[in-house]
Amino acid sequence: MKKIVLAMFFLLLPTAAGVGGRPAAAADLKIRGDFNNRFMIYTNHADWLHQEKATLHDGTVADTWGEAKYRMWFDAATSDGRVRGVWAWEIGSLKYGEPGSLGKHLGGSYSGDGINLETRWLYTDFQLPGFSRNGRVRMGLQPLDINSFYWKETIMGIKAYGSTGAFDWVAAWLRPIRDPRLDEKSDVRDLDAFYGRVNFRPLPSLTAGLFSVYHCGNGDRSTPAEITSQNYEIKQLGNKFDTSILALGTDGSWSSDNFFLSWDFIYETGSIDNASYKLSYNGVDYFDNDGRGGAYDRDFDLNAWLFHLDLGFKAGALKFTYTFWYATGDDNPADGDFNGFMAVDIDRKDNICIFKATYLDDSSFTEKDYLLDRGFVMNKLAVDYKASRKLALGAAVMYMMTAEDIEYSGYGNDEIGWEVDGWCKYKIYENLEFAVNAGYLFAGDALDFYERDSSDPDRQPDGGSDENIFVSTARIRYRF
């Protein structure tokens, strides 16, 4: 089925493109950049900021550091805009004083001899002949924005897109994983995704979208591969499973005078076959309160959903926003059903101590919009104040839970806790910004799951949180 869909995509693409076209115009070359120096002013728990490989040790694990994350890209376009090519690269999170070694993204110490360069984008974008300016194709390594709660990252693929009247449309084939094997005895284990979207603007103040994403791949394994609660994300599945996942969603926004709202709803269904599941974290296997710690040699059905709402209003230089989202969690994966919402690849920036709102966005607890396979509940109230053309201030308070209890070692808790955040941004020059922020998480008892005692590795959890978390970061960012 996957091969048929893929073949149809390529057959229809030249049909849509038509024939003919004008001779290529001369190219206009632009060089763009984002030079970002970031600093961890102070955190009392640097052990927490490790992309869901974190632990919370008893007592302070304080740290301060600086780093640089630089991006540049060539943007070459014909003078009539019909053809465009982009090549972007990145040096990411190069820490001051970090020693370099072959094959690692390091090299901020003496001589700076690390290997740091990463290709970020590499794509060609061109107008379809016969479509005026309302139909284009983009192919290569490109930014993808399906939905910020589901999939918003860089990926290889081919995307056709355009607009007709009040409608925008997108159709894409994406290739997250290619199996390089040349083995006549085994099926190729590629992973493909097919994406379609239609946006509708019935009013200038209202936009609504419908989209679908279908992931499909053949695991071709004689023994089941393992899924853990720690790596509960579609990109973490790789091509190890027989995967068939369909996501159906709607999103949109509305504004009127000083009021605004936006929404997202995503429903997932499908299957992940030839798999085993473990309630496991950093190599420690847990059993929940009913003695369920895993499910082995199973075919799992996925049924999950996420709902998000932003509601707010503006009053002069002030903006107030209430944010809520609910991502379903799984209370018993051993039953053969995955009910926890599963994102593909995202970078949520909704707070400082858990998500990626630190200005050191590679140093955070998680990029996802949920914890483990237990889902997430967010209630957040934020205020932004535009003090002047150069100065902006903001603050937020939020209460967070998991949708289902994190169950471990005879305990079960869902309270992540209260967090208070604040931030300030100031434009030193038009293209140079200084920003500073800070967050304090009053930890709820669910964070006991992540706690460790380095002086007593055999210490057992006690069912209650012992460590609050403080993070403060800053940046000086030049963009052109």
C-alpha positions as semicolon CSV with decimal commas, in nm:
position;residue;x (nm);y (nm);z (nm)
1;M;0,000;0,000;0,000
2;K;0,281;0,240;0,089
3;K;0,455;0,179;-0,244
4;I;0,133;0,246;-0,435
5;V;0,075;0,577;-0,254
6;L;0,435;0,683;-0,310
7;A;0,417;0,595;-0,681
8;M;0,094;0,793;-0,723
9;F;0,256;1,096;-0,557
10;F;0,539;1,102;-0,812
11;L;0,307;1,032;-1,105
12;L;0,076;1,321;-1,016
13;L;0,355;1,570;-0,949
14;P;0,460;1,622;-1,313
15;T;0,094;1,625;-1,417
16;A;0,029;1,910;-1,174
17;A;0,341;2,089;-1,291
18;G;0,234;2,090;-1,653
19;V;0,477;2,161;-1,934
20;G;0,657;2,464;-2,057
21;G;0,759;2,762;-1,850
22;R;0,977;3,065;-1,890
23;P;1,356;3,072;-1,912
24;A;1,526;3,102;-1,577
25;A;1,597;3,455;-1,459
26;A;1,921;3,572;-1,298
27;A;1,970;3,467;-0,935
28;D;1,970;3,708;-0,642
29;L;2,185;3,579;-0,356
30;K;2,119;3,671;0,007
31;I;2,317;3,565;0,312
32;R;2,123;3,541;0,636
33;G;2,235;3,463;0,988
34;D;2,133;3,400;1,346
35;F;2,427;3,440;1,586
36;N;2,315;3,342;1,934
37;N;2,538;3,358;2,242
38;R;2,356;3,204;2,538
39;F;2,438;3,177;2,907
40;M;2,321;2,966;3,195
41;I;2,326;3,233;3,464
42;Y;2,250;2,976;3,735
43;T;2,061;2,655;3,792
44;N;2,041;2,454;4,110
45;H;1,977;2,135;3,911
46;A;2,193;2,104;3,601
47;D;2,129;1,730;3,631
48;W;1,767;1,797;3,528
49;L;1,845;1,956;3,190
50;H;1,927;1,647;2,984
51;Q;1,642;1,582;2,739
52;E;1,453;1,323;2,945
53;K;1,769;1,139;3,046
54;A;1,769;1,356;3,357
55;T;1,780;1,276;3,725
56;L;1,707;1,491;4,030
57;H;1,979;1,430;4,284
58;D;1,922;1,503;4,649
59;G;2,077;1,841;4,715
60;T;2,201;2,112;4,480
61;V;2,372;2,031;4,151
62;A;2,457;2,389;4,058
63;D;2,619;2,507;3,735
64;T;2,686;2,812;3,520
65;W;2,810;2,812;3,161
66;G;2,813;2,991;2,828
67;E;2,766;2,860;2,476
68;A;2,722;2,969;2,115
69;K;2,469;2,849;1,858
70;Y;2,523;3,002;1,515
71;R;2,320;2,951;1,200
72;M;2,386;3,086;0,851
73;W;2,216;3,023;0,522
74;F;2,246;3,109;0,155
75;D;1,916;3,203;-0,008
76;A;1,944;3,215;-0,386
77;A;1,632;3,313;-0,584
78;T;1,561;3,418;-0,938
79;S;1,463;3,782;-0,975
80;D;1,106;3,680;-1,062
81;G;1,082;3,452;-0,755
82;R;1,000;3,141;-0,956
83;V;1,295;2,937;-0,832
84;R;1,465;2,946;-0,493
85;G;1,743;2,741;-0,334
86;V;1,840;2,743;0,034
87;W;2,144;2,596;0,207
88;A;2,165;2,644;0,585
89;W;2,411;2,515;0,837
90;E;2,449;2,531;1,212
91;I;2,712;2,518;1,482
92;G;2,504;2,411;1,778
93;S;2,554;2,456;2,152
94;L;2,931;2,500;2,142
95;K;3,010;2,550;2,510
96;Y;3,280;2,783;2,630
97;G;3,578;2,574;2,739
98;E;3,442;2,237;2,628
99;P;3,724;2,019;2,488
100;G;3,700;1,891;2,133
101;S;3,741;1,538;2,008
102;L;3,703;1,369;1,673
103;G;3,344;1,296;1,579
104;K;3,182;1,500;1,856
105;H;3,005;1,835;1,830
106;L;3,254;1,995;2,065
107;G;3,560;2,213;2,048
108;G;3,525;2,526;2,260
109;S;3,854;2,480;2,442
110;Y;4,215;2,540;2,336
111;S;4,251;2,556;1,957
112;G;3,880;2,489;1,907
113;D;3,952;2,163;1,729
114;G;3,612;1,995;1,741
115;I;3,384;1,891;1,455
116;N;3,081;2,113;1,485
117;L;2,915;2,186;1,151
118;E;2,564;2,050;1,090
119;T;2,350;2,084;0,777
120;R;2,021;2,241;0,880
121;W;1,838;2,304;0,549
122;L;1,918;2,201;0,194
123;Y;1,626;2,245;-0,045
124;T;1,504;2,378;-0,378
125;D;1,168;2,554;-0,405
126;F;1,010;2,634;-0,741
127;Q;0,683;2,756;-0,887
128;L;0,474;2,506;-1,079
129;P;0,430;2,614;-1,445
130;G;0,071;2,709;-1,519
131;F;-0,014;2,780;-1,153
132;S;0,068;3,151;-1,154
133;R;0,205;3,207;-0,803
134;N;-0,041;2,973;-0,631
135;G;0,138;2,641;-0,666
136;R;0,494;2,550;-0,568
137;V;0,711;2,246;-0,492
138;R;0,987;2,224;-0,231
139;M;1,223;1,926;-0,218
140;G;1,516;1,836;0,006
141;L;1,599;1,891;0,372
142;Q;1,347;2,154;0,475
143;P;1,159;2,306;0,771
144;L;0,827;2,132;0,831
145;D;0,544;2,289;1,031
146;I;0,248;2,052;1,051
147;N;0,142;2,142;1,404
148;S;0,354;2,265;1,696
149;F;0,202;1,998;1,924
150;Y;0,264;1,713;1,678
151;W;0,542;1,770;1,423
152;K;0,743;2,088;1,370
153;E;1,107;2,026;1,275
154;T;1,346;1,972;0,985
155;I;1,291;1,668;0,760
156;M;1,378;1,534;0,414
157;G;1,089;1,522;0,170
158;I;0,895;1,668;-0,121
159;K;0,616;1,915;-0,051
160;A;0,369;2,068;-0,295
161;Y;0,176;2,369;-0,168
162;G;-0,029;2,663;-0,282
163;S;-0,348;2,865;-0,245
164;T;-0,678;2,907;-0,425
165;G;-0,902;3,189;-0,313
166;A;-0,975;3,147;0,056
167;F;-0,804;2,804;0,067
168;D;-0,442;2,702;0,123
169;W;-0,331;2,345;0,058
170;V;-0,030;2,122;0,122
171;A;0,053;1,767;0,008
172;A;0,384;1,603;0,101
173;W;0,583;1,282;0,102
174;L;0,837;1,271;0,384
175;R;1,116;1,019;0,438
176;P;1,229;1,015;0,805
177;I;1,432;0,691;0,776
178;R;1,585;0,503;0,483
179;D;1,706;0,147;0,530
180;P;2,044;0,118;0,351
181;R;2,049;-0,262;0,349
182;L;2,087;-0,450;0,022
183;D;1,956;-0,790;0,129
184;E;1,732;-1,000;-0,094
185;K;1,619;-1,206;0,207
186;S;1,463;-0,914;0,397
187;D;1,208;-0,646;0,324
188;V;1,342;-0,292;0,316
189;R;1,270;-0,120;0,647
190;D;1,208;0,236;0,526
191;L;0,982;0,469;0,723
192;D;0,760;0,704;0,524
193;A;0,507;0,971;0,614
194;F;0,235;1,127;0,397
195;Y;0,093;1,466;0,490
196;G;-0,204;1,663;0,363
197;R;-0,359;1,989;0,478
198;V;-0,631;2,236;0,380
199;N;-0,663;2,578;0,546
200;F;-0,975;2,791;0,507
201;R;-1,012;3,165;0,575
202;P;-1,385;3,247;0,569
203;L;-1,311;3,582;0,737
204;P;-0,996;3,794;0,762
205;S;-0,997;3,731;1,138
206;L;-1,065;3,355;1,123
207;T;-0,845;3,071;0,992
208;A;-0,927;2,702;1,031
209;G;-0,725;2,405;0,912
210;L;-0,773;2,032;0,864
211;F;-0,475;1,799;0,831
212;S;-0,374;1,434;0,831
213;V;-0,043;1,252;0,866
214;Y;0,012;0,883;0,797
215;H;0,329;0,705;0,913
216;C;0,401;0,361;0,774
217;G;0,696;0,126;0,793
218;N;0,790;-0,241;0,804
219;G;1,000;-0,349;1,100
220;D;1,100;-0,690;0,957
221;R;1,241;-0,829;1,283
222;S;1,245;-1,187;1,404
223;T;1,223;-1,071;1,768
224;P;1,020;-0,776;1,899
225;A;1,198;-0,445;1,955
226;E;1,150;-0,257;2,280
227;I;0,957;0,062;2,356
228;T;1,011;0,229;2,692
229;S;0,808;0,494;2,868
230;Q;1,117;0,716;2,856
231;N;1,139;0,709;2,474
232;Y;0,768;0,741;2,400
233;E;0,786;0,944;2,077
234;I;0,739;0,854;1,712
235;K;1,089;0,962;1,611
236;Q;1,228;0,739;1,889
237;L;1,053;0,437;1,737
238;G;1,283;0,450;1,437
239;N;1,219;0,175;1,183
240;K;1,224;-0,113;1,432
241;F;0,850;-0,182;1,427
242;D;0,566;-0,256;1,191
243;T;0,419;0,092;1,211
244;S;0,087;0,225;1,084
245;I;-0,013;0,550;1,256
246;L;-0,276;0,797;1,134
247;A;-0,313;1,143;1,288
248;L;-0,618;1,356;1,209
249;G;-0,627;1,714;1,329
250;T;-0,777;2,058;1,318
251;D;-0,623;2,388;1,424
252;G;-0,693;2,754;1,376
253;S;-0,713;3,102;1,520
254;W;-0,959;3,389;1,558
255;S;-0,926;3,750;1,665
256;S;-1,171;4,036;1,713
257;D;-1,076;4,380;1,835
258;N;-0,861;4,305;2,142
259;F;-0,965;3,941;2,192
260;F;-0,801;3,634;2,038
261;L;-0,802;3,257;2,059
262;S;-0,629;2,962;1,894
263;W;-0,694;2,590;1,913
264;D;-0,551;2,251;1,822
265;F;-0,711;1,907;1,830
266;I;-0,527;1,593;1,718
267;Y;-0,655;1,235;1,722
268;E;-0,418;0,942;1,669
269;T;-0,509;0,589;1,574
270;G;-0,323;0,293;1,429
271;S;-0,089;0,018;1,537
272;I;0,270;-0,050;1,644
273;D;0,329;-0,422;1,593
274;N;0,603;-0,665;1,687
275;A;0,694;-0,471;2,000
276;S;0,762;-0,505;2,370
277;Y;0,693;-0,234;2,628
278;K;0,875;-0,150;2,951
279;L;0,799;0,106;3,218
280;S;1,165;0,201;3,232
281;Y;1,377;0,511;3,290
282;N;1,756;0,541;3,261
283;G;1,790;0,165;3,270
284;V;1,576;0,119;3,582
285;D;1,270;-0,099;3,523
286;Y;0,967;-0,007;3,732
287;F;0,648;-0,188;3,819
288;D;0,332;0,010;3,878
289;N;0,095;-0,035;4,170
290;D;-0,074;-0,336;4,010
291;G;0,253;-0,511;3,934
292;R;0,242;-0,422;3,563
293;G;0,587;-0,334;3,444
294;G;0,582;-0,445;3,085
295;A;0,411;-0,615;2,793
296;Y;0,609;-0,846;2,571
297;D;0,582;-0,977;2,215
298;R;0,269;-0,777;2,145
299;D;0,090;-0,588;1,874
300;F;-0,019;-0,254;2,022
301;D;-0,315;-0,041;1,913
302;L;-0,272;0,336;1,943
303;N;-0,573;0,552;2,034
304;A;-0,490;0,891;2,180
305;W;-0,565;1,261;2,147
306;L;-0,455;1,612;2,242
307;F;-0,658;1,931;2,282
308;H;-0,506;2,279;2,321
309;L;-0,660;2,624;2,368
310;D;-0,512;2,975;2,395
311;L;-0,756;3,247;2,499
312;G;-0,661;3,608;2,565
313;F;-0,707;3,979;2,523
314;K;-0,498;4,292;2,476
315;A;-0,529;4,612;2,677
316;G;-0,297;4,877;2,542
317;A;0,061;4,758;2,592
318;L;-0,056;4,458;2,797
319;K;-0,149;4,113;2,665
320;F;-0,306;3,842;2,884
321;T;-0,312;3,478;2,771
322;Y;-0,465;3,170;2,929
323;T;-0,326;2,841;2,795
324;F;-0,471;2,495;2,846
325;W;-0,387;2,162;2,695
326;Y;-0,468;1,802;2,769
327;A;-0,266;1,518;2,620
328;T;-0,404;1,174;2,699
329;G;-0,193;0,930;2,899
330;D;-0,175;0,554;2,938
331;D;-0,260;0,392;3,271
332;N;-0,193;0,033;3,161
333;P;0,023;-0,031;2,852
334;A;0,028;-0,401;2,943
335;D;-0,327;-0,430;2,807
336;G;-0,197;-0,399;2,449
337;D;-0,337;-0,047;2,396
338;F;-0,131;0,272;2,384
339;N;-0,359;0,553;2,502
340;G;-0,083;0,807;2,560
341;F;-0,054;1,085;2,302
342;M;0,264;1,043;2,096
343;A;0,426;1,338;1,916
344;V;0,663;1,299;1,621
345;D;0,932;1,568;1,663
346;I;0,865;1,906;1,828
347;D;1,016;2,176;2,049
348;R;0,763;2,309;2,297
349;K;0,867;2,634;2,470
350;D;0,587;2,679;2,722
351;N;0,795;2,709;3,037
352;I;1,152;2,732;3,157
353;C;1,202;2,446;3,402
354;I;1,048;2,160;3,198
355;F;1,011;2,266;2,834
356;K;1,247;2,455;2,603
357;A;1,180;2,818;2,702
358;T;1,533;2,844;2,839
359;Y;1,749;3,049;2,606
360;L;1,978;2,745;2,603
361;D;1,714;2,545;2,421
362;D;1,937;2,238;2,388
363;S;1,963;2,227;2,768
364;S;1,611;2,146;2,884
365;F;1,426;1,856;3,039
366;T;1,210;1,770;2,736
367;E;1,113;1,886;2,388
368;K;0,777;1,704;2,400
369;D;0,437;1,821;2,525
370;Y;0,394;1,534;2,777
371;L;0,596;1,326;3,022
372;L;0,676;0,958;2,966
373;D;0,361;0,791;2,826
374;R;0,142;0,950;3,097
375;G;0,019;1,253;2,906
376;F;0,002;1,611;3,031
377;V;-0,235;1,874;3,168
378;M;-0,131;2,240;3,148
379;N;-0,301;2,542;3,301
380;K;-0,104;2,862;3,240
381;L;-0,173;3,234;3,279
382;A;0,077;3,472;3,114
383;V;0,105;3,849;3,087
384;D;0,323;4,035;2,836
385;Y;0,401;4,407;2,856
386;K;0,543;4,603;2,565
387;A;0,704;4,883;2,763
388;S;0,857;5,054;2,460
389;R;0,973;4,985;2,109
390;K;1,289;4,830;2,253
391;L;1,178;4,680;2,585
392;A;0,937;4,390;2,649
393;L;0,859;4,221;2,981
394;G;0,657;3,914;3,076
395;A;0,560;3,674;3,350
396;A;0,361;3,351;3,382
397;V;0,229;3,116;3,646
398;M;0,123;2,760;3,568
399;Y;0,000;2,442;3,732
400;M;0,091;2,113;3,567
401;M;-0,008;1,748;3,601
402;T;0,019;1,425;3,409
403;A;-0,309;1,291;3,269
404;E;-0,242;0,953;3,433
405;D;-0,044;0,874;3,746
406;I;0,325;0,802;3,711
407;E;0,326;0,466;3,889
408;Y;0,649;0,322;4,023
409;S;0,779;0,120;4,318
410;G;0,438;0,109;4,487
411;Y;0,367;0,482;4,443
412;G;0,143;0,674;4,205
413;N;0,135;1,052;4,158
414;D;0,025;1,296;3,888
415;E;0,122;1,639;4,027
416;I;0,415;1,800;3,846
417;G;0,377;2,123;4,039
418;W;0,349;2,501;4,020
419;E;0,594;2,708;3,819
420;V;0,654;3,083;3,810
421;D;0,844;3,235;3,514
422;G;0,960;3,583;3,423
423;W;1,148;3,735;3,129
424;C;1,282;4,060;2,985
425;K;1,392;4,141;2,629
426;Y;1,572;4,456;2,519
427;K;1,687;4,560;2,171
428;I;2,035;4,706;2,203
429;Y;2,032;4,777;1,830
430;E;1,773;4,695;1,564
431;N;1,921;4,350;1,498
432;L;2,083;4,283;1,837
433;E;1,873;4,163;2,131
434;F;1,957;4,105;2,495
435;A;1,720;3,878;2,688
436;V;1,711;3,725;3,035
437;N;1,462;3,488;3,199
438;A;1,414;3,280;3,511
439;G;1,181;3,006;3,629
440;Y;1,114;2,834;3,960
441;L;0,930;2,503;3,980
442;F;0,769;2,410;4,313
443;A;0,791;2,038;4,244
444;G;0,490;1,813;4,283
445;D;0,511;1,459;4,411
446;A;0,520;1,305;4,061
447;L;0,878;1,430;4,025
448;D;0,982;1,181;4,294
449;F;0,995;0,934;4,004
450;Y;1,306;1,114;3,873
451;E;1,488;1,155;4,205
452;R;1,817;0,981;4,287
453;D;2,064;0,991;4,574
454;S;2,422;0,987;4,443
455;S;2,555;0,900;4,789
456;D;2,313;0,608;4,820
457;P;2,235;0,451;4,480
458;D;2,012;0,193;4,647
459;R;1,787;0,454;4,805
460;Q;1,422;0,384;4,728
461;P;1,167;0,651;4,628
462;D;0,951;0,779;4,913
463;G;0,649;0,899;4,714
464;G;0,710;1,272;4,770
465;S;0,910;1,541;4,594
466;D;1,224;1,663;4,770
467;E;1,381;1,899;4,516
468;N;1,250;2,223;4,365
469;I;1,411;2,350;4,044
470;F;1,545;2,696;3,953
471;V;1,677;2,794;3,609
472;S;1,791;3,136;3,484
473;T;1,936;3,200;3,138
474;A;2,034;3,492;2,915
475;R;2,128;3,554;2,554
476;I;2,275;3,814;2,320
477;R;2,140;3,742;1,972
478;Y;2,233;3,903;1,641
479;R;2,008;3,829;1,342
480;F;2,039;3,957;0,989
